[in-house]
Amino acid sequence: MKLKKILAITLFILFALPQTSFAFLFKKEKEAVTVQQPRAAYPPKYDSIYLEQLKKEYKKISNDEVILVALDMMKNTNADFSRRAIMGYNLTERPVKIQFKDLGAIKEDYANFDALGWKKKNDLYIYINPRHADAPPAALAALLAHEALHQDEFNSLAEETYAWTMEAAVWCEMLEIYPESNDVQHPLLQRENTLKQLFEKGGYTNKYIKKTVYANKGYQNLPQTSPGFERL
């Protein structure tokens, strides 16, 4: 399909560069919360037997079932690069641990963040706001595709532009495969569909996503580039 080709070209540019990122370093943080919320609707293939296989495959990454499903959805898509990074093909050469966590417990300013990349010593973490624990797994897959690009303490406007573009491209692809994921009302879908609109408006390029990143007040103090993200 035409969209598939455009996505492949867009993400080839992303994958051709060494992948680095921004992470937060703090000495103290509270334990990750265990989230007990209604399970998101999964496609039929995710029966109890298949879910047990995923628990074994991703046991070093997460205990949250919806995260396991999201990771599986990333297979054989443009998000597979990020999935492999999460599995350990990253700068630390260790699996990334993914948890739902009260981000305000880390710092009050982060309370309303959707997700947060974190590096502690030689380990990488992706913390997701608990309000997304009942989000469609395909939307979480797009979010994880973004966060997996963040693998160190450096960040930049270029890096964020790449990450947001990746997320938008993956969400477009997820909707081709799992169109029912967009049939519900959820805060994470508002984020993903906003990115999708910017991506499509820019002709499936980073044109408008880049403008949005550069206008984001939270990114005003970021440098233009960071290691591995020197060009846009």
C-alpha positions as CSV (number, residue, x, y, z in Angstrom):
1,M,0.0,0.0,0.0
2,K,1.1,3.6,-0.6
3,L,1.0,4.4,3.1
4,K,3.2,1.4,3.9
5,K,5.8,2.6,1.4
6,I,5.7,6.1,2.9
7,L,6.1,4.8,6.4
8,A,9.0,2.6,5.4
9,I,10.8,5.5,3.8
10,T,10.1,7.7,6.8
11,L,11.4,5.2,9.3
12,F,14.4,4.2,7.2
13,I,15.7,7.6,7.9
14,L,15.1,7.1,11.6
15,F,16.8,3.7,11.7
16,A,19.8,4.8,9.7
17,L,21.0,6.8,12.6
18,P,22.5,5.6,15.9
19,Q,19.7,5.6,18.5
20,T,20.2,7.7,21.6
21,S,17.9,9.5,23.9
22,F,16.9,11.5,26.9
23,A,16.4,9.9,30.3
24,F,16.0,11.3,33.8
25,L,18.5,10.6,36.6
26,F,17.3,10.7,40.2
27,K,18.7,9.1,43.3
28,K,15.4,8.3,44.9
29,E,12.0,7.2,43.5
30,K,9.0,5.4,44.8
31,E,8.3,1.8,43.8
32,A,6.2,1.4,40.7
33,V,2.6,0.9,41.3
34,T,0.7,-2.3,40.4
35,V,-2.2,-1.2,38.3
36,Q,-5.5,-3.0,38.7
37,Q,-7.8,-1.7,35.9
38,P,-10.3,-3.3,33.5
39,R,-8.4,-5.2,30.8
40,A,-8.3,-3.5,27.4
41,A,-10.0,-5.4,24.6
42,Y,-7.5,-7.6,22.7
43,P,-7.8,-9.1,19.2
44,P,-9.1,-12.7,19.3
45,K,-5.7,-14.3,18.9
46,Y,-4.7,-13.2,22.4
47,D,-6.3,-16.1,24.2
48,S,-5.0,-17.4,27.5
49,I,-2.5,-19.8,25.8
50,Y,-1.0,-17.1,23.7
51,L,-0.8,-14.7,26.6
52,E,1.1,-17.3,28.6
53,Q,3.7,-17.5,25.8
54,L,4.1,-13.7,25.9
55,K,4.6,-13.8,29.6
56,K,7.6,-16.1,29.1
57,E,8.9,-14.1,26.1
58,Y,8.8,-10.7,27.9
59,K,9.3,-11.7,31.5
60,K,12.4,-9.5,31.9
61,I,10.5,-6.5,30.6
62,S,7.1,-6.3,32.2
63,N,4.4,-8.0,34.2
64,D,1.6,-6.0,32.8
65,E,-0.4,-8.0,30.4
66,V,-1.5,-5.1,28.2
67,I,2.2,-4.2,27.7
68,L,3.0,-7.7,26.6
69,V,0.2,-7.5,24.0
70,A,1.5,-4.1,22.8
71,L,5.0,-5.5,22.4
72,D,3.6,-8.4,20.4
73,M,1.7,-6.1,18.2
74,M,5.0,-4.3,17.3
75,K,6.4,-7.5,15.7
76,N,6.9,-7.3,11.9
77,T,5.9,-3.7,11.8
78,N,7.8,-0.4,11.6
79,A,7.7,-0.5,15.4
80,D,9.8,-3.7,15.5
81,F,13.0,-1.7,15.7
82,S,11.8,-0.2,19.0
83,R,10.6,-3.6,20.2
84,R,14.0,-5.0,19.7
85,A,15.6,-2.0,21.5
86,I,13.3,-2.8,24.4
87,M,14.4,-6.4,24.4
88,G,18.0,-5.4,24.8
89,Y,19.3,-4.2,21.5
90,N,20.0,-0.7,22.9
91,L,23.0,1.3,24.3
92,T,22.9,-0.6,27.6
93,E,22.6,-4.1,26.0
94,R,19.9,-4.9,28.6
95,P,16.2,-5.3,28.4
96,V,14.2,-2.1,29.1
97,K,11.9,-2.5,32.1
98,I,8.3,-1.2,31.5
99,Q,6.0,-0.3,34.3
100,F,2.9,1.8,35.0
101,K,4.0,4.4,37.6
102,D,2.7,7.5,39.3
103,L,5.0,10.0,37.5
104,G,4.2,12.7,40.0
105,A,6.0,10.6,42.6
106,I,9.2,11.2,40.7
107,K,8.6,14.9,40.3
108,E,5.4,16.9,40.6
109,D,6.0,18.5,37.2
110,Y,5.7,15.0,35.6
111,A,2.3,14.1,37.1
112,N,0.5,14.7,33.8
113,F,3.1,13.2,31.5
114,D,2.0,10.3,29.4
115,A,5.3,8.4,29.8
116,L,8.8,9.0,30.9
117,G,12.2,7.6,29.9
118,W,14.5,6.9,32.8
119,K,18.0,5.7,33.1
120,K,19.3,4.4,36.5
121,K,22.9,3.3,36.5
122,N,23.1,0.9,33.6
123,D,19.4,0.1,33.4
124,L,16.7,1.7,31.2
125,Y,13.1,2.1,32.2
126,I,9.9,3.3,30.5
127,Y,7.4,4.5,33.0
128,I,3.8,5.0,31.8
129,N,1.1,7.1,33.5
130,P,-1.4,4.7,35.2
131,R,-4.2,6.5,33.5
132,H,-3.2,4.6,30.3
133,A,-3.4,1.1,31.8
134,D,-6.7,0.5,30.1
135,A,-5.7,2.1,26.8
136,P,-5.9,0.0,23.6
137,P,-2.7,-2.0,23.3
138,A,-2.1,-0.7,19.8
139,A,-2.0,2.9,21.2
140,L,0.5,1.7,23.8
141,A,2.6,0.1,21.1
142,A,2.9,3.5,19.4
143,L,3.8,5.2,22.6
144,L,6.5,2.5,23.3
145,A,7.9,3.0,19.8
146,H,8.6,6.6,20.8
147,E,10.0,6.0,24.2
148,A,12.3,3.2,23.1
149,L,14.3,5.7,21.2
150,H,15.3,7.4,24.5
151,Q,18.3,5.5,25.7
152,D,20.6,7.9,27.5
153,E,20.7,11.1,29.5
154,F,20.9,13.4,26.4
155,N,18.0,14.9,24.5
156,S,17.5,17.4,21.8
157,L,14.9,19.0,19.6
158,A,16.0,16.7,16.8
159,E,15.7,13.6,19.0
160,E,12.2,14.6,20.1
161,T,11.2,15.2,16.5
162,Y,12.4,11.8,15.5
163,A,10.6,10.2,18.4
164,W,7.3,11.9,17.8
165,T,7.4,11.1,14.1
166,M,8.1,7.5,14.9
167,E,5.1,7.4,17.2
168,A,2.8,9.0,14.6
169,A,4.0,6.6,11.8
170,V,3.5,3.6,14.0
171,W,0.0,4.7,15.1
172,C,-0.9,5.0,11.4
173,E,0.3,1.5,10.8
174,M,-1.4,0.1,13.9
175,L,-4.7,1.5,12.6
176,E,-4.3,-0.3,9.4
177,I,-3.9,-3.6,11.2
178,Y,-6.2,-3.0,14.2
179,P,-8.7,-0.3,13.1
180,E,-11.0,-1.2,16.0
181,S,-8.4,0.3,18.3
182,N,-9.8,3.8,17.4
183,D,-13.4,2.9,18.3
184,V,-13.2,3.9,22.0
185,Q,-12.7,7.1,23.9
186,H,-9.4,7.3,25.7
187,P,-6.9,10.1,26.6
188,L,-4.1,8.2,24.9
189,L,-6.1,8.1,21.6
190,Q,-6.4,11.9,21.7
191,R,-2.6,12.1,21.8
192,E,-2.1,9.5,19.0
193,N,-4.8,10.9,16.7
194,T,-3.4,14.5,17.1
195,L,0.0,13.2,16.0
196,K,-1.6,11.3,13.2
197,Q,-3.2,14.4,11.9
198,L,0.1,16.3,12.0
199,F,1.8,13.5,10.2
200,E,-0.8,13.3,7.5
201,K,-1.0,17.1,7.1
202,G,2.8,17.1,6.5
203,G,2.5,14.5,3.7
204,Y,3.7,11.8,6.0
205,T,6.9,13.7,6.9
206,N,8.0,15.4,10.1
207,K,7.1,18.9,8.8
208,Y,4.3,19.8,11.3
209,I,5.5,17.5,14.0
210,K,8.8,19.4,14.0
211,K,7.0,22.7,14.3
212,T,5.0,21.4,17.2
213,V,8.1,20.1,19.0
214,Y,10.0,23.4,18.5
215,A,7.0,25.3,19.9
216,N,6.6,23.1,23.0
217,K,7.4,25.1,26.1
218,G,8.7,22.0,27.8
219,Y,11.4,21.6,25.2
220,Q,12.6,25.3,25.1
221,N,15.9,24.5,26.9
222,L,16.8,21.6,24.8
223,P,19.8,21.8,22.4
224,Q,19.2,21.5,18.7
225,T,20.9,18.1,18.4
226,S,22.1,15.3,20.6
227,P,24.4,12.3,19.9
228,G,23.0,10.2,17.1
229,F,20.4,12.9,16.2
230,E,22.5,15.5,14.5
231,R,20.3,15.9,11.5
232,L,16.6,16.4,10.7
